[in-house]
Amino acid sequence: MRITAGTVYALDIPFVEAFRHSAHARRACDSVILRVVDENGFVGFGEGAPRPYVTGETPQSVVEHLVTELWPRLVAADLPDPVAEGLAALDEVIPETALRGVIAPNAARCALELALVDCGLRSRGTSLGALVPPRRQSISYSGVISAAEPELAARRARQMKLIGLEDVKVKVGIGQDLERVRAVREAVGPEVSLRLDANGAWNLDEALAFADAVVVFGIAALEQPLPRHAVGDLSVLRKASGIPLVADESLVTLEDAERLLDADAVDVFNVRISKCGGVHRSTRIACLADEAGVAVQLGSQVGETAVLSSAGRHVAAWTPRLSCAEGSYGALLLAEDVSVDPVHFGHRGRAPLLMGPGLGTEVVEERLRRYAGQVVELGARR
């Protein structure tokens, strides 16, 4: 496989409604989309969703990394065919780079990997499902409620219950947490699974006190209660609390996964395709979790487009110990998604497998240009 041209789109797609948690308030999708073209004219799309508080990347740093570092080293090179040689071979040729202030440049890596995989699979008329074979025939997505006022959170919870969602996550760690959790639990009733996510807001004492206070609400899991590097304290909290713990910001790299497992720190890994550096690295982390008896929550970046959502659908269908899946909001959250057909979930959170070539979604390039705050055209190496 040889790539000859590409385009980078730094998006700014407004949300239908702002989304807030302890680390950030978000009002628009700021993903970076990479479009590549191979020597035979086949096209592929990849997406990275940079989060400064997760990997250390920003949309501008992702654009610069793709344009100045990754693209020049791969354009016009002979690249592995993902169908014939597999995802691991393709992962090996993507350069490993270290950036100051960045934990791992995984959003940039993800955008590139997905674009190359999508292009290579389309050239063979093959679906990503052939490389990550599904273990289930549909995916059931959970709902996510931002750190809103308790009354608004309860209203959103009632809407989710009306469409039949069986699993809901609530953002906490920003004030009025107990009131918000109580309001949501009363709105959805006892039969809906309720998870909480603090995005690293607390220290150990605060997390212990919160876990004691919310246990009466029947909490299924508490996600990232402590900052990224507090792995030892996570282990202490896990032993002291009766609530299962989920690692998110603490889980960016394969080395992070090994560190968490060695410390016996959590019950669930939140694997997000962009955060973890693409499909191959996400599946490696999921395999580590499976071997250790740790479940996997297939997470998403708030506001991701159909490109990342499609990749997430495939990985969720493949994941051995899938506890729940998030994302695939599409036009339920975005003013407009970038795909021809919607990828968002339907009644009861259900969504079918994607069977088309590549990632399984058709991107409307005119929408990319319409919502792009920056467009960079990439050509052959000079």
Backbone torsions as a table, in degrees:
resi	resn	phi	psi	omega
1	MET	NA	133.6	180.0
2	ARG	-132.7	125.3	-179.5
3	ILE	-95.7	134.0	-174.8
4	THR	-116.2	-21.6	-178.4
5	ALA	-154.6	161.6	179.5
6	GLY	-162.7	169.2	177.2
7	THR	-142.4	136.5	176.0
8	VAL	-108.0	129.4	178.0
9	TYR	-118.4	118.3	172.7
10	ALA	-94.6	109.3	-168.5
11	LEU	-87.5	158.4	172.8
12	ASP	-147.2	76.5	-178.4
13	ILE	-97.9	118.1	-177.4
14	PRO	-62.8	148.4	172.3
15	PHE	-83.8	153.4	171.6
16	VAL	-64.5	-35.2	179.9
17	GLU	-149.4	140.1	-178.9
18	ALA	-62.2	150.1	-179.9
19	PHE	-124.2	132.7	-172.8
20	ARG	-130.8	138.9	167.9
21	HIS	-143.8	-174.6	-169.8
22	SER	-66.4	-22.5	-176.9
23	ALA	-98.9	-16.7	-174.0
24	HIS	-169.7	152.5	169.4
25	ALA	-113.3	127.3	-172.1
26	ARG	-123.2	133.2	-177.8
27	ARG	-121.9	-2.2	-177.6
28	ALA	-157.2	156.1	172.1
29	CYS	-77.2	124.3	177.3
30	ASP	-120.2	37.7	177.7
31	SER	-67.0	159.7	173.0
32	VAL	-112.9	122.5	179.4
33	ILE	-104.5	133.5	174.2
34	LEU	-112.9	125.5	174.4
35	ARG	-106.7	129.4	177.6
36	VAL	-122.4	154.6	177.8
37	VAL	-130.0	132.3	179.4
38	ASP	-93.9	179.0	-173.9
39	GLU	-65.0	-17.4	178.9
40	ASN	-102.2	7.3	176.6
41	GLY	89.8	3.3	176.6
42	PHE	-75.6	144.3	-173.8
43	VAL	-116.5	143.5	174.9
44	GLY	-137.3	152.4	-178.6
45	PHE	-125.6	139.2	173.8
46	GLY	-132.2	159.3	-177.4
47	GLU	-138.8	137.9	169.5
48	GLY	-122.7	139.6	-179.8
49	ALA	-117.1	87.8	-174.6
50	PRO	-69.4	140.7	176.9
51	ARG	-135.8	111.3	-178.7
52	PRO	-56.6	-33.2	-176.8
53	TYR	-87.0	2.8	178.1
54	VAL	-114.3	-64.6	179.4
55	THR	-102.6	-12.7	-175.5
56	GLY	93.0	-2.0	-178.4
57	GLU	-87.1	154.0	171.5
58	THR	-122.2	163.0	175.9
59	PRO	-53.7	-41.4	-178.8
60	GLN	-68.4	-38.1	179.1
61	SER	-67.2	-34.2	177.1
62	VAL	-66.2	-45.4	177.3
63	VAL	-57.8	-49.4	-178.3
64	GLU	-63.1	-39.7	-179.5
65	HIS	-65.1	-43.8	177.6
66	LEU	-62.8	-46.4	-172.8
67	VAL	-72.6	-43.7	-171.2
68	THR	-96.1	-25.8	-175.0
69	GLU	-109.9	-55.0	-171.4
70	LEU	-79.7	-49.8	-176.2
71	TRP	-58.2	-49.8	-177.6
72	PRO	-59.6	-25.3	-176.8
73	ARG	-88.8	-10.1	-177.6
74	LEU	-118.9	-25.2	-176.4
75	VAL	-62.0	135.3	178.4
76	ALA	68.7	4.0	176.4
77	ALA	-82.6	156.9	174.8
78	ASP	-79.9	110.0	-175.8
79	LEU	-103.8	151.5	178.3
80	PRO	-61.7	143.5	173.7
81	ASP	-79.4	116.8	-176.5
82	PRO	-61.3	-28.2	179.5
83	VAL	-73.8	-48.0	-176.2
84	ALA	-78.7	-35.5	-172.2
85	GLU	-112.0	-13.0	174.0
86	GLY	92.6	166.6	-177.7
87	LEU	-68.0	-32.7	-178.0
88	ALA	-64.0	-40.2	179.8
89	ALA	-64.1	-38.9	178.5
90	LEU	-69.1	-39.7	178.9
91	ASP	-60.3	-36.2	-176.1
92	GLU	-67.0	-26.8	-177.3
93	VAL	-90.0	-10.9	175.8
94	ILE	-76.2	122.4	-173.2
95	PRO	-59.6	140.5	171.4
96	GLU	-86.2	123.1	-178.3
97	THR	-131.6	149.0	176.8
98	ALA	-114.6	129.8	179.8
99	LEU	-118.6	138.4	-179.9
100	ARG	-60.6	131.0	177.8
101	GLY	79.4	3.5	-178.4
102	VAL	-113.5	125.6	178.1
103	ILE	-62.3	-48.4	176.2
104	ALA	-160.5	134.6	-179.1
105	PRO	-79.3	55.7	-169.4
106	ASN	-77.2	-29.4	177.7
107	ALA	-66.1	-41.5	177.3
108	ALA	-65.4	-44.6	179.1
109	ARG	-61.0	-41.2	-179.4
110	CYS	-63.9	-45.6	179.4
111	ALA	-57.4	-42.8	-179.4
112	LEU	-69.8	-47.7	-178.9
113	GLU	-59.3	-48.4	-178.5
114	LEU	-61.1	-40.2	-179.9
115	ALA	-64.0	-44.0	179.5
116	LEU	-66.4	-41.5	179.2
117	VAL	-65.0	-46.3	-179.7
118	ASP	-59.1	-45.2	-179.6
119	CYS	-65.2	-48.0	-178.6
120	GLY	-62.4	-41.0	178.6
121	LEU	-67.7	-40.5	178.9
122	ARG	-63.9	-34.8	179.5
123	SER	-66.0	-21.1	178.2
124	ARG	-104.1	-1.6	-176.3
125	GLY	65.2	32.5	-173.2
126	THR	-116.9	143.7	178.1
127	SER	-87.3	152.5	173.7
128	LEU	-57.7	-26.0	177.8
129	GLY	-60.5	-19.7	177.1
130	ALA	-73.5	-26.3	-179.3
131	LEU	-94.0	-28.9	174.1
132	VAL	-125.3	80.2	-172.6
133	PRO	-59.2	135.3	-177.5
134	PRO	-70.4	141.1	173.2
135	ARG	-99.0	-8.1	179.5
136	ARG	-142.2	155.7	-171.8
137	GLN	-96.5	-3.9	173.6
138	SER	-158.3	165.7	-179.9
139	ILE	-120.1	138.3	175.1
140	SER	-108.0	116.4	-176.5
141	TYR	-93.1	151.0	176.1
142	SER	-98.1	162.3	176.1
143	GLY	-94.8	156.6	177.6
144	VAL	-128.4	130.4	-179.8
145	ILE	-113.0	125.7	-176.7
146	SER	-72.2	172.6	-178.7
147	ALA	-77.4	65.8	-177.9
148	ALA	-91.8	173.9	172.4
149	GLU	-57.6	147.3	-176.4
150	PRO	-52.9	-39.5	-178.9
151	GLU	-65.2	-42.2	178.8
152	LEU	-69.2	-39.9	177.6
153	ALA	-60.1	-41.5	178.7
154	ALA	-64.9	-38.7	178.6
155	ARG	-63.1	-44.2	178.1
156	ARG	-63.7	-38.6	179.6
157	ALA	-63.2	-40.9	178.3
158	ARG	-64.5	-37.1	177.4
159	GLN	-63.6	-41.4	179.6
160	MET	-66.5	-37.8	177.5
161	LYS	-66.1	-37.5	-179.8
162	LEU	-62.2	-34.1	179.0
163	ILE	-89.6	5.7	170.2
164	GLY	88.2	15.8	178.8
165	LEU	-65.3	135.7	-176.9
166	GLU	-102.0	-3.8	-176.2
167	ASP	-144.9	128.9	-177.2
168	VAL	-135.2	138.4	174.5
169	LYS	-114.1	138.3	-179.1
170	VAL	-119.1	133.1	176.5
171	LYS	-78.2	134.3	179.2
172	VAL	-133.8	-179.3	177.9
173	GLY	94.1	16.9	-175.6
174	ILE	-132.9	9.0	-177.5
175	GLY	106.1	149.5	-177.1
176	GLN	57.1	29.8	-174.3
177	ASP	-65.0	-49.1	-178.9
178	LEU	-63.4	-41.3	178.5
179	GLU	-62.4	-39.8	-179.9
180	ARG	-67.5	-44.4	-179.8
181	VAL	-64.0	-43.9	179.1
182	ARG	-61.2	-44.0	-178.3
183	ALA	-63.4	-41.4	-179.7
184	VAL	-69.0	-43.7	179.3
185	ARG	-60.5	-42.5	178.0
186	GLU	-64.3	-34.0	-178.3
187	ALA	-72.3	-38.3	-175.0
188	VAL	-95.5	-16.3	-178.8
189	GLY	80.9	176.7	-173.8
190	PRO	-75.6	-17.2	-172.8
191	GLU	-81.5	-17.0	-179.4
192	VAL	-87.6	132.5	176.7
193	SER	-70.3	131.3	-174.5
194	LEU	-122.8	120.9	176.6
195	ARG	-114.9	155.3	-179.4
196	LEU	-125.3	146.0	-177.2
197	ASP	-135.7	118.3	-176.4
198	ALA	-99.8	-8.3	179.8
199	ASN	50.9	42.5	174.1
200	GLY	70.6	30.4	-170.6
201	ALA	-78.4	-21.2	-166.2
202	TRP	-118.4	165.7	165.3
203	ASN	-93.5	179.6	-174.0
204	LEU	-61.6	-46.0	-178.2
205	ASP	-62.1	-41.6	179.6
206	GLU	-65.3	-40.4	-179.8
207	ALA	-66.6	-40.7	178.0
208	LEU	-61.9	-43.8	-179.9
209	ALA	-64.9	-40.8	-179.9
210	PHE	-65.8	-44.8	-179.8
211	ALA	-60.0	-40.8	177.2
212	ASP	-62.6	-36.9	-175.6
213	ALA	-74.5	-31.5	-173.4
214	VAL	-99.2	-5.3	-176.7
215	VAL	-59.0	-27.8	-179.6
216	VAL	-67.4	-16.0	-178.6
217	PHE	-90.5	5.9	177.0
218	GLY	65.7	58.2	-175.4
219	ILE	-83.9	126.9	-177.7
220	ALA	-76.5	-31.4	-179.1
221	ALA	-166.5	151.7	175.6
222	LEU	-119.5	119.3	-174.0
223	GLU	-99.0	133.1	174.4
224	GLN	39.5	61.8	178.9
225	PRO	-70.9	-25.3	-174.1
226	LEU	-116.9	163.3	178.5
227	PRO	-60.8	164.7	-172.1
228	ARG	-51.1	-48.0	-170.7
229	HIS	-88.2	0.4	-176.0
230	ALA	-83.6	54.7	-175.9
231	VAL	-67.3	-41.0	178.2
232	GLY	-61.3	-42.8	178.3
233	ASP	-66.9	-32.9	175.6
234	LEU	-60.4	-41.6	179.3
235	SER	-63.2	-41.0	177.7
236	VAL	-63.4	-45.5	-179.4
237	LEU	-62.1	-41.0	-179.5
238	ARG	-61.3	-40.2	-178.9
239	LYS	-72.9	-31.4	-175.7
240	ALA	-86.8	-24.0	-175.1
241	SER	-103.4	149.5	175.6
242	GLY	-89.8	4.7	-177.5
243	ILE	-99.8	127.3	176.4
244	PRO	-58.6	142.5	-177.3
245	LEU	-107.2	144.1	179.4
246	VAL	-118.8	133.5	175.3
247	ALA	-96.5	129.1	175.4
248	ASP	-125.0	-78.5	179.1
249	GLU	-60.9	-23.7	176.5
250	SER	-76.8	-6.5	-174.7
251	LEU	-122.9	87.8	178.9
252	VAL	-111.9	-40.2	-175.5
253	THR	-119.1	170.1	175.4
254	LEU	-62.7	-36.2	177.8
255	GLU	-64.3	-37.2	174.6
256	ASP	-59.4	-44.7	-179.7
257	ALA	-59.9	-44.6	-179.7
258	GLU	-63.9	-39.4	179.6
259	ARG	-64.2	-43.2	179.5
260	LEU	-65.1	-40.1	179.4
261	LEU	-68.7	-40.9	178.9
262	ASP	-61.0	-34.9	-178.9
263	ALA	-86.2	-4.0	-177.1
264	ASP	51.0	47.9	-166.4
265	ALA	-91.8	-25.7	-173.8
266	VAL	-141.1	165.0	178.2
267	ASP	-99.1	-22.6	-173.8
268	VAL	-139.9	139.7	170.1
269	PHE	-98.2	129.0	170.7
270	ASN	-92.8	101.7	-179.5
271	VAL	-94.2	119.5	175.8
272	ARG	-117.4	131.6	-170.7
273	ILE	-58.4	-47.2	-179.2
274	SER	-69.3	-46.0	-178.6
275	LYS	-59.0	-37.3	-173.7
276	CYS	-94.2	0.2	171.7
277	GLY	94.9	21.9	176.0
278	GLY	114.2	-178.6	-175.5
279	VAL	-67.8	-46.9	-175.5
280	HIS	-61.0	-48.6	-177.4
281	ARG	-70.3	-31.7	176.0
282	SER	-65.7	-41.8	180.0
283	THR	-70.6	-30.6	175.8
284	ARG	-64.5	-42.6	178.1
285	ILE	-64.3	-41.2	179.0
286	ALA	-63.8	-35.3	177.8
287	CYS	-67.7	-40.3	175.4
288	LEU	-58.9	-44.6	179.2
289	ALA	-60.9	-44.4	-178.9
290	ASP	-60.6	-43.2	-179.7
291	GLU	-63.7	-30.3	-177.7
292	ALA	-93.3	-0.4	-178.3
293	GLY	76.4	21.8	178.7
294	VAL	-99.1	134.7	-179.7
295	ALA	-76.3	164.7	178.6
296	VAL	-125.0	127.5	170.0
297	GLN	-98.7	117.4	178.4
298	LEU	-81.5	100.8	-175.6
299	GLY	-89.5	-177.4	178.7
300	SER	-148.4	163.8	170.8
301	GLN	-88.7	133.0	178.6
302	VAL	-59.2	123.5	176.7
303	GLY	93.3	7.9	178.2
304	GLU	-64.6	153.2	-179.3
305	THR	-88.6	-175.2	-178.4
306	ALA	-61.2	-23.8	-177.9
307	VAL	-66.4	-55.1	177.5
308	LEU	-66.7	-37.7	179.2
309	SER	-60.7	-38.0	179.1
310	SER	-66.6	-43.8	177.2
311	ALA	-61.4	-42.0	178.3
312	GLY	-62.7	-36.3	179.0
313	ARG	-61.2	-45.1	179.9
314	HIS	-63.4	-45.1	-178.0
315	VAL	-68.2	-37.3	176.6
316	ALA	-62.5	-40.1	179.5
317	ALA	-66.8	-29.4	-177.9
318	TRP	-86.2	-31.3	-167.7
319	THR	-55.9	127.0	-176.4
320	PRO	-63.0	-52.9	-175.3
321	ARG	-109.0	63.6	-177.3
322	LEU	-76.9	117.6	177.7
323	SER	-88.3	-38.0	176.8
324	CYS	-168.2	166.4	179.5
325	ALA	-128.5	143.1	178.7
326	GLU	-124.0	160.5	177.0
327	GLY	104.8	-156.3	-177.2
328	SER	54.9	39.3	175.3
329	TYR	-79.8	-34.8	178.3
330	GLY	50.3	-129.9	-177.9
331	ALA	-73.0	-2.6	170.6
332	LEU	-69.8	-23.0	178.7
333	LEU	-118.9	-38.7	-178.4
334	LEU	-84.0	144.6	174.4
335	ALA	-57.6	-32.5	175.5
336	GLU	-161.5	132.5	176.1
337	ASP	-85.9	173.5	-172.7
338	VAL	-101.3	2.8	-175.9
339	SER	-102.5	157.4	177.0
340	VAL	-63.6	-52.2	179.2
341	ASP	-102.9	146.2	179.4
342	PRO	-67.0	146.4	175.9
343	VAL	-113.5	1.7	-176.8
344	HIS	-70.7	155.9	-179.0
345	PHE	-72.1	164.3	179.9
346	GLY	-116.3	-146.7	-177.6
347	HIS	-57.2	136.8	-178.3
348	ARG	63.7	15.8	179.0
349	GLY	77.7	7.9	-174.7
350	ARG	-76.0	145.3	176.1
351	ALA	-149.1	139.1	-177.0
352	PRO	-80.1	165.6	171.9
353	LEU	-67.4	155.0	177.7
354	LEU	-100.5	119.9	-170.8
355	MET	-106.5	-8.8	-176.3
356	GLY	-71.0	172.1	-178.9
357	PRO	-65.2	154.7	-179.9
358	GLY	68.1	-137.9	177.5
359	LEU	-72.7	-15.7	175.7
360	GLY	96.3	10.7	178.3
361	THR	-130.4	145.4	-179.9
362	GLU	-101.7	118.8	-176.6
363	VAL	-88.4	137.6	176.2
364	VAL	-94.4	106.1	-174.3
365	GLU	-65.0	-29.9	178.6
366	GLU	-61.9	-33.8	178.2
367	ARG	-70.5	-35.7	175.8
368	LEU	-59.3	-46.1	-179.3
369	ARG	-68.0	-35.0	-178.5
370	ARG	-65.0	-37.4	-175.0
371	TYR	-102.6	5.0	-178.3
372	ALA	-83.3	125.6	172.8
373	GLY	-81.2	-19.1	178.9
374	GLN	-148.9	136.5	176.8
375	VAL	-128.8	128.4	178.1
376	VAL	-123.7	120.2	178.0
377	GLU	-86.6	133.8	-177.5
378	LEU	-116.4	133.2	179.0
379	GLY	-121.1	-162.3	-179.4
380	ALA	-69.2	156.6	178.1
381	ARG	-64.5	137.1	-179.8
382	ARG	-97.1	NA	NA
